Amino acid sequence: MAASIPTGAVSGADGGKEQRTYPLLSRREVETMIAEGRTLIIVNQHVLKVDGWLKYHPGGDKAIAHTVGRDATDEVTVLHSPEAQQMMNKYRIGRIEGRWTNFIPPIQGGKFRPAAEGGDDDYVQDLEDTPGPISNPSSNPSSRSASPVFDVLEYNNSGLRARPGHGSTKTRTESVTSMSSVSSEEQYQATDGMAFLESETRKEISLDLERYPPLDPEVQDEIVVKYRALYERIKAEGLFDCNYTAYGIECIRYSLLFASFLLFLRWGWYIASAICLGGFWHQLVFTAHDAGHMGITHDFQTDSVIGIIIADFLGGLSIGWWKRNHNVHHIVTNFPEHDPDIEHLPFFAVSHRLLGNLRSTYYEKVMEYDAFAKVFIAVQHYTYYIIMLFARFNLYRLSWDHLLFSRGPKHGIAAWHRNLEIAGQVFFWTWFGYGVMYRSIPTAGSRILFLLISHAVTAPLHVQITLSHFAMSTADLGPNESFPQKMLRTTMDVDCPQWLDFFHGGLQFQAIHHLYPRIPRHNLRATQKLVQGFCEEVGIPYALFGFVDGNKTVIGRLADVSRQAAILKKCQESIVKNGGHHH
């Protein structure tokens, strides 16, 4: 966000006791240090130099990279334990006074001036001005050209201004399905395809500026003050405390599913056994998710071991991979260039911007919209559920990539987790791959059927995960948008009866979870009314869909991007037909 609110509004890592006085740093001085390659973030009115922490950070260096030059107070507060926040104090090198105007981090294309260039604090930060990934995917690491928000709308130190009529009640379904129209096709059929994509970006940005509070500093500051007050209220009401009785019930459910899987396997009822095993995996992931956010015991090492046992030993998935991926997702939610949770080419594109050969800052490669992708994107609204049936296989691939190439922390308190995870992977493939698939099932046909059914049963989990983001905004409104507004703009909740909570596992409250990730999932329903009241007070739309309507909205978004891909294709065909020239 673009402001620094007094630290008294946040549960402080300092406990109100300042150990020393730090030098006052100007925005220009901070910019100079970042230009020299230092990793600086702002937390609780202090400047932290975290270069030495990058290789130790359990959540990976990418999550930190997206907060460089920004006031990350809210991100740090909601994603870290008080102990971790206290530890961060040793990285302080200075302090700031008053409101902090955020920089765009280098990983996102922000350009920083070295001391030799002079200048002052009133400078409006440039973006990388070399060709971006749309025009030349291989020439430039910047991702900003594919999100031309700063070029197409007025931007200054006060931020992007919303159009009159903000707070429109138009639903995302209506908005999404109206983005590609016949007039768009007629207008751009004979022009450059990239101009069409940029036009679609302008539409999405304009829509968000109309529906959400203005990005003026005073408006966003007020949202942050009330958001932090809500944090204190949630904490005071004990909603960060884990409900261990609920976990006792969960463990009974897990045990019954696993016992049924073994019993049916012994009896030779392979389909029934596969269904029970898939249900076991489906349910376990919810607890692994809590453990990954330190939502069970709130102790880093204890919850990490719980997560490794569940994810690696019992499920064959790397919790370390998930943490590295998921922490970035929580910082840059739904940004096509940066959020790995929506980077699924060639199978899915949830934003027209993914049709322009974007460079992923997470995977550090261009996501090519190639011939293979064009085939899948054209029919993605039909293949969505089919691909979800096999999504777990991709998670195995990502897990082994993470472990074999040692992409997690190599130093510090999380370094030893990799060895335990590898042991967990060996254990999993021994009991499942050898013990179940090879030794317990007699024929190749039965093995294949067992494998497919057990993994297909977990499909609702993958639908649940994508449901809360695929249909929401993918626009980048710039560095002045507050953290809570960004989370609510890019995330939806799914409404369901309370008795169905066990099936959704708390993941249906994704908007609430993104605001306060460390709230244990059994407390999210109790938190919902508080968040709804906050949204009403600050004027931010709270996206809440029923499960069926949410699925329809996702399919509508996928179909809309398919239509945009068809228009882009006609644009490109028109260019070829006209000999490479456009009107």
N, C-alpha and C positions, 0 to 999 in steps of 0.2 A: 504494500500500500504506500501511499505518499505522505503519511503523517507519522509523527511521533507523539503519542499521547503520554501524559505523565505516568510514570511506572506504578504509582499507587493504584492504578486501575487494573493491574494484573497481579496475580499472586507472584510476588517477587522472588527471584533466585537469591537475592541479597538478604531477605528477611529484614529489610529496612536498615541494615547495618553496613554503612559504607566503610571499607577498610582503608581506602586511600583516595587521594584526589587525582583525577586524570586530566591531562591537558585538553583544552577546548579545541576541537578540530572543525575547520570549515568544510563545506561541501566540496570546494575546489581542492583542498588538501586530500580529502578522501578520494576524489577522482584521480588525482595524480598518483597516489599509491596503487590504485587499481590498475592504472595505465602501466605502472612498473611491474605488474604481474602479481601483486599481493591480493589475497582473498579476504576482503573486508565485508562484514555485515553489521547492521545496526540492530541492537537488542536492548530494550529498556533504556533508551537515551545514551547508550554507550556504543563505541566502535570496537568491534571484535576483529582481531586479525587471526584467522583460523587456518592459515597455511599448514601449521604443524599438526592440526587435527584431521586434515583431509584423509590421510591414510589410515587413521584410527576409527573414523566415524562408522559405527555399526550399520548405519543406513546407507552408506556409500557416499562417494564424493559428488555424484551428479545432483543429489538433492541440495547440497550446499551450494553448488555452482549456480543454481537458479535463484539464490537469494543474495548474490554478490551485489553490493551497492544499494541494497534495499533495506527498509525497515522490516525485519523478519520477526518482530516481537511476537505477533500472534501465532505464526507458524511454529516458532520455538516453544512457546508456552503450551500449545495444545498437543504437540507431537512428542514432547519430552517430559520426563519425570522431574520433580523438583530437584532431585539429586543431580541429574544431568545438567539442569539449568545452573545449579550452584557451581558445578565443575567448569562451566563456560566462563565464569568470571575471570579465570586466570589468563584468558586470551584478550582481555580488555587492553586497549592501548590509548584510548581517548574517550571523550564524551562530546555530545552535541547539545545544542540548546534550541528550543522551539521546534517548529514543524520541519520534518525531513522530507525533501522531495526525492522520490525514488529515482535511481538510475535503472536503465535496462541492462541486465547482466551481460557480460561478454558472451556467454554461451548462447544467449538469445539474439546476438547481433549488435549489442550496444557498443558504441565507439567512445573511447575515453582519451582525453587530452593529456599528454605528458606535461611536465612543468615547463618545458621549453616553449610551449605554445602560448603561455600566458593565459589571459582571460579571467573571468570571475564566476561567482556562484550563480549568476542569473542565466548562465548558458543553458539553452535547451539542447539536450543531448542528441547527437547525430546517431544514425544507424549506419551500419556498413554500407558504403555506397558502391561497392563493386557488384558485378552482375550476380543476382540471386539465383536460387535453385530452379526457378521456373525457366529462366532464359538460358542458364548454363549450369546444369546440375553439378558438374565436376569442378567448377572453378572457384567456388566460394563456400566456406563453412557457414556463412550467415544463413539464417532461415527467414529473415524478416521480409524479403521481397515477396514471399508467398502470402504474407499477411499485411497488405499495404494500408493498414489503418492510419498510419501517420502521414501518408501521402494523400489520401483521399478525403480526409476529414480534418478540420481545423484542430491543431494541437498546440498547446502552450503550457506554461507552468500551472495553469488552472485546470488542465486536463481537457478531455473531450467533453463537449457539452451535449446533454441529451436534448432531443427534439421536444417541443411542446406536446403535452398529452401523455407523459410517461406514466406508467402504471396501467397501461391498457390491459383489458381483461381477455384479449385474444389469446387463445390457447396455443401451445407450441405446435399442436397438430395442424391447426389452421395456418399457422405461420410457415411451417416446414413445407406443407403441400402447395403453398402458393409461390414458393421461391423460384421454381422453374415454370415458366408459362410459355404459351405460344408466341406471345409478343417478344419474349427473350430470344426465342429461336429465330424469329424473323429478323430481329435487330442485329443478331450476331452471326447469322449464317454466312454472311459474306465478309466477315472481318476476322481479326486475329483471335484464335481460341483463348489465348492468355488474357485478352481484354474481357472476354466473357467470364472467365474465372474471377478476375478482379471485380467485375460488376456484381457477381454473386456475393463476394466478400463484403462489398459496400452494402448490399441489401441486408445481410445478416447483422452487420454492425449497426446499421440504422434501426433495425428492428429492436435490438437489445437496448440501444440508447433511448428508444421510446418507452420500453416496458420497465426499465429499471431506474432507480434513483440517479440523479445527475452525478457526474464525476467531479463536481466542484469540491475543493478541499473541505469546506465547512460541512457539506453534506456527508461526505465519506468519514470525516472525523467523528461526527455524531453517531454514525452507524457503529464505528469501532468502540466508542465509549459505552454504548448500550450492549454491544456484543460482549465486552469484557465484564460488564456488570452482570450479564446473564451467566457468564462463566463462574463468577463468585457465588451466584445463587444456586447453580447446579451443584457446585462443590459443597455448599452449606447444607443442602438437602440430602447429601450422601449418595448422589447418583454416580459418583466415581468409584464407589465401593462395590466390590464384587459380591454377587448373590451366590454364595456357595451351595445353598440348598438347591437352586436351579441347576447348578452343575452336577449335583448328586443325581437329580432326575435325568440329566443328559447322559451321565455315565451308565445308568440303567438301560437307557435306550440303545446306546452304543453296544453294550454287552449282549443285549437281546438280538440285535441285528447280526453281530459277529457269531454268536452261538448258532443262530438259525442258518447262517451261511455254511458253517462247518457241518451242521447236522444234515442239511439237504445235500451237501457235497458227499457226505458219507453214504447217504441213501441213493446217490446217483441221480438226484433230481437237479440236474445241472442248471436249468433255466431259473428255477426258484432260488438256487444257491447264488447264481450270478446277480439276481435282483437284490438279494439281501446284502451281498458284498458291495454292490454299487450304492445302496442306501447307506451302508456303513461309511463309505468314503464321503458321500454327500454330506452327512451329518458332521463328520469329523472336521471338515474344512472350516466350519463356523467357529469351532474352538481354536483351531490353529490361527484363524484371523484375530481372535481376541488375544491369543498369546503373542502374536507378532506386534500388537500394539501395547503390550504390557498391561492388558486389561484383566488379568486373572489374579496374580499375586502382587503385581506392580513392581516386582523385582526383576531387573533385566536378565540376569543369568537364569533364574528359576523359570521365568516365562519362556526364555529362549530354548531351554532344554525341553520344556513341555511341547513347544512348537516343533522342535526337531523330532521328538518321539512320534508325535501325531503325523506330521507332514512326511518326514523321510522314512522312518521305520515302518509305519503303518500304511502310508499312502504313496510312497515312491516319489514324492515331490519335494523340491528343495525350499525350505523356509527362508534360507539365505537369499536365494534368487528372488523370492516373493518380496522380501523386505526391501531389497535394492530397487526393485521395480515399483513397489507400492508407495514408497516414500516420495519418489519423484511424482507419481500420479497424484499424491495429495498436495503437492506444491504447485503443479502446473496442470491442473485437472482440465481435460478435454482440449488441450492445445495440440493440434495435429502435428506440429513440428517437434513437440517435446514430451507429450504424454504417451508412454508405451502402451497404455491400456486401450488406446484407440488406433494404434498403428498396426493394422492387420492386413495390409496389402500382401499378396494379390487377391485375397479372398473377400475382404470387406473394405469399403471406404465410407465413413460416416460424415465426411465433409468433402465438398467440391474441391477444397484446396489439396486434397490427397491425389487429385487427378493431374497435378502439375509438377510431378517429380520432386516432391519435398525432400529435404535432407533431415533425417531424424537426428536430433542432438543426443538422444539416448543411445541408439544403436550406432551412431557415428557413421552413417552411410545414407546414400540416397535411396528413398523408397520409390523405385521405378514403377511408373504407370506403363508397364510394357504390354505386349500382346496377350500374355497370359492373364494379366490383371484385367485387361479390357473385356475378356470373355467372362470372367467371374463377376465383375462389377455390374455388367449388363443384366445379370440375373440374380444379384445378391439378395433381393427381397424374396426370392423363391428358395434359395439354397441356405438361408440363414439357419433354420432349425436343423437341416441335415448336417451342416458343418458343426453345429453345437453338439451333435451326438458324438463327434470324434475330437472335441476340443482338448480332452484330457491328454491325448497322445502328444499334442504340441507342448503341453506343460512338462512332459517327461523330457522332451528335447531341450527346452529352455533350462530345465533344472540341471541336466548333465553339462550343458554348455557353461553354465555358471560355475559348477564345481570343477570340471576338468580344466577350464582356463583360469581358475582362481580369480574370479571377478569380484569376490567379496573382500572385506578388510584383511590385510596380511599382517597387521600389527594391532596391538591393543586388546581390549577385553573380549572382542568377538573373533579374534584370529583363530582360536582353537575350534570354533564351531564347524569349520570346513571339514576337519578330520572326523568329527562326530557325524556330520551329515553323510560323508562318504561311507562310513560304517553303516549308517542307516540305509543307504541305497543298496549296499551289498546285502544287508539283512532282508530288505523288502523283496529284492529280486530272487533271493534264495527261497523265502517262504511262498511268495506268490508265483514267480516265474518257474521255479523248480518244483517246489512242494505241491502247489495247487495245479498249475497248468500242465506240467509234465508228468508228475507222479500220480496225481489223483484223477485225472480225466483221461480215459483210455484211447480216444480216437482224435484224429486231426480235426475232423469236422466239429466234434463236440468242443474241442479247445477253442476253435475260432469263434463258435457261437457264444461260448462262455465269455471270451475276451470282449467281444463286441457288445453283448448285453450288459455286462458289468460296467463297462465304460459309458454306454449310452444312458444308463440310469442316472448318471451324474449330470446329464445335459441340463436339467432345470437349474442347477447351480450356475452354469455358464450363462444361461439366459438371464438369471437373476443379476449376475455381475454386470452384464452389458446393458441390461434394461435401464439402469439408473443414469446412464451417461450417453448412450448412443443417440437418443432423441433430443438431447439438450444442446445448448449453444456451444459452438466451437470457435466463436469469435474472440479475438484478443483486443480488449478495450484499453490496453496500455497500462503503464506502471502506476497510475493514480487510483485504480480500482482497489477498494479495500478487500482484504482476505475474506471476510464473511460474505460480502456481496458476490465475489467471484465463485465461491463454493456453491452458493444457492442458485446462481445463474447457470451453472454447468452440471447440476446434480438434481435428480428427482427422487422423491420417496414413492413407495408403492403401498397402497392401502390394502389391508387384509384383515379378516376377523382375528381376534386375539388368539383363538384356539389354533390358528394356522401358523402362529409365530415359529413353531418348531420346524416347519417345512421351509420357511424363508430364512430362518436362522439369524434374524436381526439385520440381514443385508437389505431388507426392504426399507430400512430407515437410513439410506445412504446419505441423504442431505444432512440429517442430524449427525451422522457419523463423521462426515467431512468437516463439520463445524467443530466437533469435539471428538477426535478419534480415540481417545483413551477411555471413553465411557464404555463399560462392559455392555455387551449386547442385550442382556436381560433387562437393562435399565433404559434402553432407548425409547420404548413405548411411553414410559413415564416422563421422559424428557420432551416428547413430541409437543405437548400442549405449551410448554414453556417456549419452545422454538417458534411455534405458530404465533404466539403472542408477540415475540420479538419481531417477527416478519411483518406483522400488522402494524406494529409501532413505527418501524423504520420505512415501511412502504416497499419492501422487497417481496415480489411474488414467491409464494411457497408452492413448488410444483409437487402435487400429490395426485397420482393416478391409481386407479384400480389395476389389478394384475392384467386383466384382459385389455383394458384401454391402453395400458402402458405398452403391451406387446404390439397393439395396433399402431401406436405412435412410432415405435422403433421400426416396424415394417414400412410405415409411411416415409420415415426419414431415408431408409435404404432405397426405397423406390424412387424417392426424389433425387437422390444422388445418381441413381442409374439414369434418370431422365437428363440430368445435367451432363452426364458422360455422353449420352446420345447427341445432345446439342453440341458439345465440344467436338465430337467426331465429325459432325456436319460442318462445323467451322473449319476444321482442318482439311476436310475434303474440298471445301470451297476454295481454300487457299491453293491447294494443288491444282484444282480445275482452272483457276485464274492465273496459273503460271507462277505461283509464289507471291503474288501481289494481292493486297486487300484494298478495299475502297476507303 
